[in-house]
């Protein structure tokens, strides 16, 4: 376990391997653990130094302070992380919310990002699952805060059909997520729209989506390529939201080729 101190508290991260750096960003209600298999593959088989971060309010990162828990603050967090570790530029890959953060980092801090991958990520926040959009509405979020069992119901509704391993991972990560980061981040994600800004992105970009994604509409792959025709798109035919867990071999092959080319 490693950590750095930032303006909004401690950022926990895991690092493994030797070689050129690659940064991995997790999604909403997750942590670095979603990348466990990918870290090993990219470090041992692809030859990269892999860094996987926990966003503020998630995993093992700071929960005692009160950053906005919005995409802009997470972009700043990654920028501070890279500055602290002396990583001038690197590929940044993100899953779900993490992919949206990665895209915004590439747009707002173009000197930092050499290539970017959005994996099951919303380009337009309206593509989120219906129940997740509800969780971003203030009065509903307040109600769920008062009755914690409702939070588990929301999680259960969104993980039906996933493997037991995915369900267990999510429930464990939820235990390490603050209610503020839970609701504020999903509310901000719901109101995100990167379709116009992405038209000015000029670095190699990868989009990977699960054909049966139940969290973010897989049609976001089309939205990404319409905004950025140079983007490389891969649809995973046997995956839901967690493509790196549903089809790990194919996922790692696609990502490794993207990073090498």
ROLUMDO-91847 format. One line per 10 residues: number of its first residue (from 0); for each residue x, y, z of N, C-alpha, C. Coordinates in Angstrom, 2 decimals. Atoms other than C-alpha are relative to their C-alpha. Layout:
N
NUM	X,Y,Z,X,Y,Z,X,Y,Z | ...
//
This chain:
261
0	0.85,-1.19,0.00,0.00,0.00,0.00,0.88,1.24,0.00 | -0.76,-1.24,0.08,1.36,3.42,-0.99,-0.98,1.17,-0.01 | 0.88,-1.17,-0.02,-0.02,6.94,-0.63,0.82,1.27,-0.16 | -0.58,-1.33,0.05,0.70,10.61,-1.27,-0.98,0.95,0.67 | 0.85,-1.02,-0.60,-0.63,13.73,0.41,-0.30,1.06,-1.05 | 0.43,-1.02,0.96,-2.65,16.09,-1.80,-0.74,1.11,0.74 | 0.70,-1.14,-0.61,-4.55,19.33,-1.18,-1.29,-0.41,0.68 | 1.26,0.45,-0.60,-7.67,17.32,-0.29,0.20,-1.29,0.79 | -0.24,1.18,-0.82,-6.03,14.59,1.76,0.79,-1.07,-0.72 | -0.83,1.10,0.48,-4.31,11.28,1.21,-0.63,-0.69,-1.20
10	0.41,0.82,1.14,-4.52,9.46,-2.12,0.74,-1.32,0.08 | -0.60,1.33,-0.02,-3.94,5.74,-1.91,0.18,-0.51,-1.42 | -0.21,0.61,1.31,-2.45,3.90,-4.87,0.81,-1.28,0.14 | -0.81,1.21,0.12,-0.93,0.58,-5.85,0.87,0.14,-1.24 | -0.94,-0.07,1.13,2.11,0.36,-8.12,0.70,-1.34,-0.15 | -0.62,1.30,0.24,3.61,-2.68,-9.77,0.65,0.01,-1.38 | -0.68,0.16,1.28,6.11,-3.45,-12.52,1.12,0.98,-0.21 | -1.07,-0.89,0.41,8.95,-1.70,-14.30,-0.21,0.36,-1.46 | 0.16,-0.44,1.39,8.92,0.31,-17.49,-0.72,1.32,-0.06 | 0.74,-1.25,0.19,6.88,3.16,-18.91,-1.27,0.00,0.86
20	1.16,-0.04,-0.89,4.08,4.35,-16.58,-1.33,-0.07,-0.74 | 1.40,0.03,0.44,0.39,3.61,-17.13,-0.84,0.25,1.24 | 0.85,-0.34,-1.14,-2.31,5.06,-14.87,-1.40,-0.56,-0.23 | 1.32,0.61,0.06,-5.56,3.21,-14.14,-0.93,0.67,1.01 | 0.98,-0.68,-0.84,-8.67,4.93,-12.74,-1.27,-0.85,0.09 | 1.18,0.84,-0.21,-11.57,3.01,-11.21,-1.29,0.77,-0.22 | 1.30,-0.61,0.22,-15.27,3.67,-11.60,-0.73,0.31,1.28 | 0.85,-0.37,-1.13,-18.10,4.77,-9.35,-0.23,-1.20,0.91 | 0.12,0.99,-1.09,-18.44,2.79,-6.05,1.00,-1.14,-0.14 | -1.05,1.01,0.10,-15.27,0.88,-6.91,1.27,0.49,0.67
30	-1.31,-0.37,-0.50,-11.62,1.00,-5.94,1.03,-0.57,-0.96 | -1.08,0.52,0.84,-8.24,0.05,-7.39,-0.12,-1.49,-0.23 | 0.04,1.47,0.06,-9.13,-3.61,-6.78,-0.64,-0.52,-1.30 | 0.61,0.43,1.25,-11.21,-3.74,-9.97,1.06,-0.28,-1.07 | -1.08,0.13,0.98,-7.87,-3.56,-11.82,1.00,-1.09,0.36 | -1.03,0.92,-0.49,-6.09,-6.36,-9.95,0.60,-0.86,-1.10 | -0.51,0.86,1.08,-5.83,-8.76,-12.89,0.69,0.79,-1.10 | -0.59,-0.84,1.04,-5.06,-5.94,-15.32,1.38,0.51,0.41 | -1.31,-0.44,-0.49,-2.22,-4.67,-13.14,1.05,-1.07,-0.25 | -0.95,1.11,0.16,-0.55,-8.07,-13.19,0.33,-0.21,-1.47
40	-0.24,0.22,1.43,-1.00,-8.50,-16.93,0.85,1.11,-0.61 | -0.72,-1.11,0.62,0.21,-5.03,-17.91,1.43,0.11,0.52 | -1.35,-0.07,-0.56,3.21,-5.24,-15.58,0.86,-1.18,-0.43 | -0.81,1.20,0.23,4.34,-8.83,-16.11,0.09,-0.40,-1.47 | 0.01,0.46,1.38,3.35,-9.48,-19.71,0.20,1.12,-1.02 | -0.12,-1.11,0.95,3.28,-6.04,-21.32,1.16,0.93,0.35 | -1.21,-0.73,-0.34,6.22,-4.51,-19.44,-0.18,1.45,0.40 | 0.24,-1.37,-0.44,4.67,-1.37,-17.93,0.13,0.13,1.51 | 0.13,-0.33,-1.42,4.91,0.29,-14.53,-1.42,0.52,0.18 | 1.44,-0.27,-0.08,1.26,0.34,-13.52,-0.34,0.65,1.33
50	0.49,-0.70,-1.19,-0.32,2.77,-11.07,-1.53,-0.04,-0.01 | 1.45,0.02,-0.14,-3.90,2.22,-9.86,-0.38,0.81,1.23 | 0.33,-0.96,-1.05,-5.43,5.03,-7.78,-1.38,-0.25,0.57 | 1.33,-0.12,-0.59,-8.33,5.33,-5.36,-0.38,1.47,0.02 | 0.47,-1.37,-0.08,-10.33,8.51,-5.84,-0.30,0.39,1.44 | 0.41,-0.49,-1.31,-10.99,10.70,-2.80,-1.41,-0.51,0.32 | 1.31,0.48,-0.43,-13.88,9.21,-0.82,-0.25,-1.45,-0.33 | 0.16,1.39,0.41,-13.37,5.72,-2.30,1.21,-0.82,0.45 | -1.12,0.88,-0.33,-11.24,2.71,-1.41,0.71,0.43,1.27 | -0.81,-0.36,-1.16,-8.39,3.65,0.92,0.43,1.46,-0.01
60	-0.37,-1.41,0.04,-8.10,7.31,-0.05,-0.77,0.81,1.04 | 0.50,-0.86,-1.07,-8.98,10.26,2.20,-1.52,0.08,0.03 | 1.44,-0.17,-0.21,-12.47,10.45,3.65,-0.28,1.02,1.09 | 0.19,-0.89,-1.13,-11.89,12.87,6.51,-0.15,1.46,-0.41 | 0.20,-1.36,0.49,-11.87,16.00,4.37,-1.20,0.02,-0.94 | 1.22,-0.11,0.80,-14.59,17.27,2.08,0.25,0.64,-1.35 | -0.10,-0.53,1.36,-13.55,17.76,-1.54,-1.37,-0.06,-0.67 | 1.33,-0.02,0.64,-16.40,18.37,-3.98,-0.49,-1.38,-0.45 | 0.36,1.32,0.51,-16.32,14.69,-5.08,-0.67,0.10,-1.37 | 0.49,-0.16,1.36,-16.96,15.87,-8.63,1.13,-0.29,-0.98
70	-0.99,0.40,0.99,-15.19,15.04,-11.87,1.17,0.99,-0.05 | -1.05,-1.01,0.05,-13.27,18.32,-11.84,1.02,-0.22,1.12 | -0.92,0.22,-1.11,-11.83,17.54,-8.41,0.83,-1.27,-0.21 | -0.75,1.23,0.26,-10.84,14.04,-9.52,1.06,0.22,-1.08 | -1.01,-0.38,0.99,-9.08,15.48,-12.58,1.18,0.67,0.70 | -1.06,-0.67,-0.75,-7.14,17.72,-10.22,0.79,-0.99,0.84 | -0.67,1.02,-0.81,-6.36,14.72,-8.00,1.03,-0.77,-0.81 | -0.92,0.76,0.85,-4.80,12.76,-10.86,1.19,0.88,-0.41 | -1.07,-0.94,0.36,-2.82,15.82,-11.93,0.99,0.15,1.17 | -0.87,-0.10,-1.18,-1.48,16.23,-8.37,0.79,-1.28,0.22
80	-0.68,1.30,-0.15,-0.65,12.53,-8.23,1.18,-0.10,-0.96 | -1.08,0.08,0.99,1.39,12.69,-11.43,1.13,0.96,0.34 | -1.00,-0.99,-0.39,3.16,15.83,-10.26,0.84,-0.51,1.17 | -0.70,0.47,-1.19,4.03,14.27,-6.91,0.97,-1.14,-0.30 | -0.85,1.13,0.32,5.48,11.11,-8.45,0.95,0.28,-1.15 | -0.91,-0.35,1.08,7.32,12.94,-11.22,-0.35,-0.66,-1.32 | 0.46,0.59,1.26,5.23,11.37,-14.00,-0.43,1.15,-0.90 | 0.31,-1.15,0.84,5.33,14.01,-16.71,-1.17,-0.28,-0.93 | 1.04,0.35,0.96,3.16,12.22,-19.28,-0.19,-1.51,0.05 | 0.26,1.44,-0.05,1.49,8.82,-19.44,-1.34,-0.31,-0.66
90	1.34,0.44,0.38,-1.38,6.83,-20.92,-0.86,-0.08,1.25 | 0.94,0.08,-1.13,-4.45,7.05,-18.68,-1.22,-0.79,-0.46 | 1.13,0.87,0.32,-7.10,4.32,-18.73,-0.99,0.06,1.15 | 0.99,-0.07,-1.06,-10.36,4.60,-16.84,-1.22,-0.84,-0.28 | 1.22,0.79,0.10,-13.35,2.40,-16.17,-1.18,0.80,0.52 | 1.23,-0.65,-0.42,-16.86,3.86,-15.97,0.28,1.48,0.30 | -0.28,-1.39,-0.35,-16.60,7.20,-14.10,1.48,0.33,-0.21 | -1.43,-0.23,0.17,-12.81,6.80,-14.21,0.38,0.31,-1.43 | -0.27,-0.30,1.40,-12.88,6.81,-18.00,-0.44,1.40,-0.38 | 0.45,-1.37,0.24,-14.87,10.03,-18.04,1.00,0.99,0.59
100	-1.05,-0.83,-0.60,-12.29,11.52,-15.66,1.24,0.02,-0.90 | -1.18,0.08,0.87,-9.49,10.28,-17.96,-0.17,0.88,-1.23 | 0.25,-0.83,1.18,-11.10,11.97,-20.97,0.08,1.48,0.35 | -0.07,-1.40,-0.41,-11.51,15.22,-19.06,1.43,0.42,0.32 | -1.40,-0.30,-0.25,-7.90,15.04,-17.90,0.73,0.25,-1.31 | -0.65,-0.17,1.31,-6.78,14.64,-21.53,-0.40,1.33,-0.63 | 0.46,-1.27,0.57,-8.88,17.68,-22.49,0.53,1.21,0.77 | -0.35,-1.15,-0.84,-7.97,19.92,-19.57,1.48,0.09,0.31 | -1.44,0.04,-0.27,-4.35,18.82,-19.02,0.68,-0.78,-1.13 | -0.47,0.78,1.14,-3.26,17.76,-22.52,1.48,-0.38,0.06
110	-1.42,0.34,-0.12,0.43,17.80,-21.61,0.23,-1.25,0.84 | -0.14,1.14,-0.90,-0.21,15.01,-19.11,-0.26,-1.36,-0.67 | 0.55,1.27,0.49,-1.87,12.36,-21.30,0.49,-0.29,-1.41 | -0.50,0.38,1.32,-0.23,10.54,-24.21,-1.04,-0.76,-0.81 | 1.12,0.70,0.62,-3.23,8.32,-24.95,-1.00,-0.32,1.09 | 1.05,0.12,-1.01,-6.54,7.69,-23.24,-0.98,-1.10,-0.40 | 0.99,1.05,0.23,-8.99,4.81,-22.86,-1.17,0.19,0.94 | 1.24,-0.06,-0.76,-12.61,4.99,-21.73,-0.68,-1.36,-0.09 | 0.49,1.38,-0.04,-13.95,1.60,-20.64,-1.36,-0.03,0.70 | 1.35,-0.03,-0.58,-17.71,1.39,-20.14,-0.34,1.35,0.58
120	0.12,-1.35,-0.57,-17.69,5.16,-19.62,-1.08,0.83,-0.68 | 0.97,-0.90,0.62,-20.50,7.67,-20.14,0.67,1.22,-0.62 | -0.40,-1.23,0.67,-19.73,10.37,-22.69,-1.08,1.05,0.26 | 1.16,-0.80,-0.35,-23.20,11.78,-22.12,-0.64,-0.66,1.22 | 0.48,0.56,-1.25,-24.41,11.30,-18.54,-1.41,-0.55,-0.03 | 1.34,0.56,0.11,-27.94,10.56,-19.69,0.00,-1.48,-0.35 | -0.11,1.42,0.34,-26.65,7.14,-20.71,0.08,-0.90,1.23 | -0.05,0.79,-1.23,-26.50,6.06,-17.06,-1.29,-0.79,0.21 | 1.14,0.80,-0.42,-28.78,3.35,-15.75,-1.03,0.88,0.74 | 1.09,-0.80,-0.57,-32.17,4.74,-14.64,0.13,0.16,1.51
130	-0.08,-0.06,-1.46,-31.66,3.88,-10.97,1.18,0.85,0.47 | -1.15,-0.82,-0.38,-28.25,5.56,-10.89,-0.30,1.48,-0.21 | 0.39,-1.39,0.20,-29.67,8.75,-12.35,-0.91,0.47,1.14 | 0.85,-0.36,-1.13,-32.28,8.71,-9.59,0.84,0.30,1.24 | -0.85,-0.19,-1.19,-29.52,8.42,-6.97,0.70,1.34,-0.01 | -0.63,-1.30,0.09,-28.10,11.70,-8.23,-0.95,1.17,0.25 | 0.98,-1.04,-0.29,-31.31,13.62,-7.49,0.02,0.30,1.50 | -0.26,-0.39,-1.40,-30.94,15.57,-4.23,-0.97,-0.60,0.99 | 0.95,0.46,-1.01,-34.16,14.61,-2.49,0.01,-1.52,0.14 | -0.12,1.46,-0.08,-33.75,10.94,-3.38,1.27,-0.39,0.73
140	-1.26,0.26,-0.72,-30.13,10.99,-2.22,-0.20,0.21,1.50 | 0.26,-0.26,-1.41,-31.31,12.53,1.07,-0.81,-1.14,0.62 | 0.83,1.09,-0.50,-33.93,9.81,1.47,0.83,-1.27,0.23 | -0.83,1.20,-0.12,-31.41,7.03,0.86,0.98,0.14,1.16 | -0.89,-0.21,-1.14,-29.03,8.61,3.40,-0.71,-0.33,1.32 | 0.76,0.25,-1.22,-31.79,8.37,6.02,-0.33,-1.47,0.19 | 0.36,1.42,-0.07,-32.60,4.76,5.18,1.04,-0.82,-0.77 | -1.14,0.66,0.67,-29.32,2.92,4.42,-0.36,-1.28,-0.75 | 0.36,1.23,0.70,-31.10,-0.30,3.41,-0.36,0.28,-1.46 | 0.35,-0.35,1.37,-32.25,1.57,0.30,1.23,0.03,-0.90
150	-1.23,-0.01,0.78,-28.64,1.95,-0.79,0.35,-1.40,-0.47 | -0.28,1.39,0.39,-28.14,-1.80,-0.75,-0.98,-0.48,-1.06 | 0.99,0.35,1.02,-31.34,-2.11,-2.77,0.41,0.53,-1.36 | -0.48,-0.59,1.25,-29.96,0.26,-5.41,1.14,-0.82,-0.58 | -1.15,0.81,0.46,-26.73,-1.75,-5.57,-0.48,-1.35,-0.51 | 0.50,1.31,0.41,-28.64,-5.03,-5.79,-0.69,0.10,-1.36 | 0.69,-0.17,1.27,-30.80,-3.72,-8.63,0.97,0.15,-1.16 | -0.97,-0.26,1.06,-27.69,-2.75,-10.56,1.02,-1.11,-0.19 | -0.97,1.10,0.14,-25.75,-5.99,-10.06,-0.66,-1.34,-0.28 | 0.66,1.26,0.36,-28.40,-8.59,-10.81,0.54,-0.50,-1.34
160	-0.53,0.55,1.24,-26.97,-10.88,-13.44,1.51,0.00,-0.07 | -1.47,0.03,-0.04,-23.33,-10.14,-12.59,0.46,-1.24,0.75 | -0.57,1.16,-0.69,-21.05,-12.89,-11.34,0.07,0.27,1.50 | -0.13,-0.17,-1.44,-20.74,-13.51,-7.61,1.26,0.77,0.35 | -1.25,-0.72,-0.26,-17.17,-12.23,-7.77,-0.19,1.50,-0.17 | 0.27,-1.42,0.22,-18.35,-8.90,-9.20,-0.88,0.54,1.13 | 0.89,-0.45,-1.06,-21.17,-8.64,-6.65,0.73,0.17,1.32 | -0.75,-0.08,-1.25,-18.84,-9.34,-3.73,0.96,1.18,-0.02 | -0.94,-1.12,0.12,-16.28,-6.83,-5.00,-0.73,1.32,0.22 | 0.73,-1.25,-0.10,-18.90,-4.10,-5.33,-0.47,0.24,1.43
170	0.50,-0.19,-1.35,-20.42,-4.70,-1.90,1.14,0.33,0.96 | -1.15,-0.34,-0.84,-16.96,-4.61,-0.31,0.44,1.44,-0.24 | -0.41,-1.37,0.31,-16.09,-1.39,-2.13,-1.01,1.01,0.52 | 1.02,-0.90,-0.53,-19.40,0.18,-1.10,0.25,0.28,1.48 | -0.29,-0.18,-1.43,-18.40,-0.37,2.53,1.10,1.02,0.23 | -1.12,-0.95,-0.13,-15.32,1.80,1.89,-0.27,1.32,-0.73 | 0.37,-1.21,0.73,-17.22,4.56,0.08,-0.84,0.90,0.90 | 0.81,-0.90,-0.81,-18.55,7.65,1.87,-1.30,0.34,-0.72 | 1.29,-0.34,0.62,-22.16,8.66,1.30,0.12,1.27,-0.83 | -0.15,-1.24,0.76,-21.05,12.11,0.15,0.62,-0.27,-1.37
180	-0.63,0.30,1.29,-18.72,10.75,-2.53,-0.93,-0.83,-0.87 | 0.95,0.86,0.71,-21.37,8.19,-3.49,-1.00,0.86,-0.77 | 1.08,-0.76,0.62,-24.10,10.74,-4.22,0.49,1.18,-0.83 | -0.45,-1.17,0.74,-22.15,13.80,-5.31,0.64,-0.40,-1.33 | -0.67,0.40,1.24,-20.06,11.93,-7.88,-0.99,-0.48,-1.05 | 0.96,0.50,0.98,-23.02,10.18,-9.49,-0.88,1.14,-0.51 | 0.77,-1.15,0.45,-24.97,13.44,-9.60,0.76,0.81,-1.04 | -0.83,-0.75,0.95,-22.09,15.19,-11.36,0.17,-0.77,-1.30 | -0.16,0.83,1.19,-21.59,12.28,-13.73,-1.25,0.04,-0.87 | 1.26,-0.05,0.73,-25.27,12.39,-14.68,-0.08,1.25,-0.87
190	0.10,-1.27,0.72,-24.87,16.01,-15.81,1.20,0.28,-0.89 | -1.17,-0.14,0.86,-21.71,15.41,-17.82,-0.38,-0.16,-1.47 | 0.18,0.15,1.45,-21.66,15.89,-21.59,1.31,0.40,-0.69 | -1.30,-0.23,0.63,-18.32,15.51,-23.40,-0.06,-0.03,-1.52 | 0.10,0.18,1.45,-19.67,15.24,-26.95,0.67,1.12,-0.77 | -0.63,-1.12,0.71,-18.61,18.70,-28.07,1.48,0.15,0.33 | -1.43,-0.14,-0.31,-15.30,18.97,-26.14,0.88,-1.05,-0.64 | -0.83,1.08,0.55,-14.09,15.61,-27.46,0.40,0.25,-1.45 | -0.32,-0.27,1.40,-14.06,17.00,-30.99,1.39,0.61,-0.17 | -1.33,-0.60,0.10,-10.79,18.76,-30.18,1.12,-0.88,0.57
200	-1.01,0.91,-0.53,-8.99,15.75,-28.67,0.83,-0.55,-1.15 | -0.86,0.42,1.12,-5.98,14.80,-30.80,1.06,-1.01,0.41 | -0.92,1.08,-0.39,-4.35,11.83,-29.06,-0.70,-1.33,-0.26 | 0.63,1.32,0.17,-4.93,8.08,-29.58,-1.02,-0.27,1.11 | 1.10,0.20,-0.95,-8.24,7.22,-27.94,-0.65,-1.35,-0.24 | 0.61,1.33,0.06,-9.76,3.83,-27.15,-1.30,0.00,0.79 | 1.25,0.22,-0.73,-13.33,2.99,-26.20,-0.30,-1.49,0.03 | 0.37,1.41,-0.14,-14.26,-0.45,-24.85,-1.32,-0.06,0.75 | 1.32,0.09,-0.62,-17.87,-1.32,-24.04,-0.50,-1.43,-0.02 | 0.63,1.31,-0.07,-19.73,-4.43,-22.94,-1.34,0.03,-0.72
210	1.23,0.02,0.80,-22.53,-5.38,-25.31,-1.25,-0.05,0.87 | 1.16,0.13,-0.90,-24.81,-6.18,-22.36,0.16,0.86,1.25 | -0.23,-0.88,-1.15,-23.71,-3.33,-20.10,-1.32,0.46,0.60 | 1.23,-0.35,-0.70,-26.41,-2.73,-17.50,0.13,1.29,0.80 | -0.24,-1.23,-0.75,-24.86,0.41,-15.96,0.07,1.22,-0.92 | -0.15,-1.07,1.00,-23.85,2.57,-18.95,-0.39,-0.58,-1.36 | 0.46,0.51,1.29,-25.57,2.17,-22.30,1.18,-0.27,-0.94 | -1.08,0.28,0.96,-23.23,0.41,-24.78,-0.06,0.88,-1.24 | 0.10,-0.93,1.13,-24.51,2.90,-27.36,0.92,1.20,0.16 | -0.98,-1.06,-0.20,-22.03,5.30,-25.81,1.23,-0.20,-0.89
220	-1.08,0.25,0.96,-19.50,3.63,-28.11,-0.25,0.80,-1.28 | 0.35,-0.78,1.20,-21.35,5.23,-31.05,0.12,1.50,0.27 | -0.10,-1.41,-0.37,-21.51,8.55,-29.22,1.46,0.44,-0.02 | -1.42,-0.33,-0.03,-17.75,8.47,-28.68,0.57,0.13,-1.40 | -0.60,-0.03,1.33,-16.90,7.70,-32.29,-0.60,1.11,-0.87 | 0.56,-1.14,0.72,-19.31,10.36,-33.59,0.70,1.30,0.41 | -0.70,-1.19,-0.49,-17.60,12.95,-31.41,1.46,0.00,-0.42 | -1.42,0.13,0.28,-14.14,11.62,-32.19,0.20,-1.15,-0.99 | -0.05,1.06,1.01,-14.03,9.68,-35.49,1.30,-0.80,0.00 | -1.28,0.73,-0.03,-10.36,8.71,-34.93,0.07,-1.01,1.14
230	-0.03,0.92,-1.14,-11.25,6.75,-31.76,-0.11,-1.45,-0.48 | 0.09,1.43,0.25,-10.74,2.99,-31.81,-1.02,-0.59,0.96 | 1.10,0.52,-0.82,-13.84,1.15,-30.56,0.02,-1.53,-0.02 | 0.12,1.46,-0.11,-14.10,-2.42,-29.27,-1.23,-0.33,0.83 | 1.19,0.45,-0.70,-17.41,-4.00,-28.32,0.24,-1.43,0.48 | -0.22,1.31,-0.60,-17.11,-6.96,-25.94,-1.33,-0.75,0.04 | 1.28,0.66,0.22,-19.82,-9.41,-26.95,-0.55,-0.75,1.20 | 0.44,0.83,-1.12,-19.93,-11.40,-23.72,0.19,0.70,1.34 | -0.26,-0.78,-1.21,-19.55,-8.60,-21.19,-1.18,0.89,0.37 | 0.89,-1.03,-0.53,-21.68,-6.40,-18.99,0.86,1.24,0.29
240	-0.72,-1.24,-0.27,-20.22,-3.36,-17.23,1.48,-0.24,0.30 | -1.37,0.25,-0.43,-17.06,-4.95,-15.84,0.71,-0.88,-1.02 | -0.56,0.76,1.12,-15.47,-6.00,-19.12,1.33,-0.64,0.35 | -1.30,0.56,-0.36,-12.04,-6.56,-17.56,-0.12,-1.26,0.85 | 0.27,1.21,-0.79,-13.60,-9.22,-15.33,-0.81,-1.03,-0.79 | 0.84,0.91,0.78,-16.10,-10.68,-17.80,0.76,-0.68,-1.13 | -0.81,0.55,1.10,-13.65,-11.17,-20.70,1.45,0.45,0.15 | -1.34,-0.53,-0.30,-10.18,-10.66,-19.21,1.03,-0.21,-1.09 | -1.02,0.26,1.01,-8.11,-12.29,-21.95,-0.14,0.95,-1.19 | 0.19,-0.89,1.15,-9.65,-10.34,-24.80,0.24,1.45,0.41
250	-0.19,-1.37,-0.48,-9.69,-7.15,-22.73,1.49,0.34,0.08 | -1.43,-0.28,-0.16,-5.99,-7.40,-21.90,0.72,0.03,-1.34 | -0.59,-0.03,1.33,-5.12,-8.15,-25.51,-0.25,1.35,-0.68 | 0.36,-1.28,0.63,-6.98,-5.05,-26.75,0.77,1.15,0.64 | -0.68,-1.09,-0.71,-5.47,-2.79,-24.08,1.50,-0.02,-0.27 | -1.45,0.10,0.26,-1.92,-4.09,-24.58,0.36,0.47,-1.38 | -0.26,-0.45,1.38,-2.10,-3.55,-28.34,-0.15,1.51,-0.11 | 0.21,-1.45,0.04,-3.46,-0.04,-27.81,1.20,0.74,0.60 | -1.11,-0.66,-0.67,-0.62,0.85,-25.45,1.31,-0.12,-0.79 | -1.25,0.21,0.73,2.09,-0.55,-27.73,0.03,0.78,-1.31
260	0.05,-0.61,1.34,0.94,1.04,-31.01,0.13,1.52,0.06
//
